[in-house]
Amino acid sequence: EDKPPVAQATAIASVIGKLANTDGGSDINDYAMSNMLLAQAEDMYNALQKGQPTLYAKIGSGIKTDATHAELWEVTLPHHLDCLEKLCDADAGNFTSTGSTIGEMFLWGVIHQVVLLDEAFTFENRPNLRKYYERIGAMEKTREVLEGQSPAGSMAQYFVAGPLH
């Protein structure tokens, strides 16, 4: 059957979640939260693309300026991380009843990129978010990716230090 390809990271993640039964679909609250986390992760990634240097684009190229970088670290990221802190369960470090929806996994990847830049900033006054991050990071499959042992290879650092780091 000739079907169009799936493109865009969040759409790909949604399809994977559906196929793997990790989209939270059996519980409407988990399904909604997983999708909210996908959207939140996409918002954070887009903000990082706008204000954080990458391996390929330095401050001063395109829209990446000292001002967009400062706004990212002083306004945008704190807002997103603080919202996530409030949503995350303090006891389990989960956002959903399973703790392993596609939204939680996708979000972890984006937060990991922020952690690689400034771990102390990421978790300052955010113990729930730290618990979530450490829980996902300790999973065997996550460790395999971080150590380059997965079929997809390793998850390399894409964003690099900027003027504030």
N, C-alpha and C positions, 0 to 999 in steps of 0.2 A: 504494500500500500504506500502510495506516495504522499508523505505528510511533510509539512514545512518544518524546518529545524527550529528548535527552541533556542532562543538567544536571550541575553541579559541575565546577569548573575542571579537576581532574585527570582526570575521566572524559572531558571534552571534549578535553583534550590527548591522551589515549590514543587516542581515535577519530581525531583528526587524524594522529597518528603512524602508526596502522594504515593509513589511507587514503593517506598520503604515503610509506609504506614507510620511516619513520624511527623505528620502535619498536624497532629492533634485532632484529627477529624472525628474521632469517636466521642469527643467531649467538646461542646461548643465553646466553652471558656478557654480550653487549651488551644483550640483551633484559632480563636480570635487573638489570643496572646501570642501564639507563634507567628501569626501574620503581622501583628504589631511590632514584634521584634525584628522581623525581616525588614519592615519599613524603617524602623529606628536605625538598624545597621546600615541600610542604604543611605539614609540621611547623614549618618556619621561619616561614611566613606566618601560621599560627595563633598562634605565639608573638608575632610582631609585632602581630597584632590584639589580643592580650591586654595587651601592655605598652607599645606605642608609640602616641603620639597620631597621629591621622589628620586629614585635612582636615575631618572631620565629628565627631570625638570626641576631646576633650582629656583630659589627666590629670585624674582626679577624676570622670569620667563612667563609669558602669558599673563594670567590674572594673579599669579603668586607674587604678592608683595609683602613687605614688612608689615603693613597694616592688616592684610588678610590673615597673615600668620598670627599676629597678636590677637586678632578677633577670635580665631580658632581656639587658642589656648586660654584666653581670658573670658570668653563669653560662650561660644558654641559648644565646645567639648564639656565644660563644667555643667552646662544646662542638660545636655544629653545624659551624661553620667549620673547626675543627681536624680533625674527622672527614673533611670534604670534602677538606681539604689532603692528608690521608694517602691518600685514594682517587684523587686526580688524578695523572696521569702527569707526571712532572717534565720530560720532554723535549718532549712535544707539547702539554701543557696540555689533554689530553683525559681523559675518564672511560671512553670506549669506543674501539673500533678505528676508528670513523668520525669521532668527535668531533662528531657532529651529530645525535644521537638526540633524540627529543622530550623525554626526561628532561633532557638537557643544556640544551636551549633553554628549557624551563620553569623550571629551576633558575636560569638566568641572569637571567630576569626578576625573580625574588625577590631574588637577590643584588644586582641593580641597585638595587632599592629601599633596601637596606642601604647600598650605596655612596653613594647620594644623601644619606644621613644622615651617614655618617662613613667616607670612603674609607680613611683611614689606619688606622683600627681594623679594617676589614674585611680588609685585606691584611697587617697586622702579623705578621711571621714566617710568612707564607703565600704564598711565591713561586709555588707550583704553581697555587694558586687564582687569583692575579693573572694568570698566563699564560693560564689558561682564560678568565677574564673579558675580558681584552683581545683574545684571539683571536675570541671570539664577538662582542664589541663592534665589531670591525673588519669584520665581514661586511657586504656590501652591503645585504642585506635588514634586518639589525639597524639599520644607519645610517638606512635609510629610515624605520623605525618611530620611532627616536629624534628624527629631524628632522621628523616629522609628514608624511612623504611617502608612507606606505603607505595602501592602501585603508581600513584600520581607523583611520587617524589616528595621533596620537602617543601615546607611553606616558608619561603624566604622573606626576609624583611624588604618591603617595597618602599615605605616612607623612610626618609633619612632625617637626621637632626637638622634643625633650622636655627634661626637667630636666638630663639628662646631656650635652646637645649644644646 
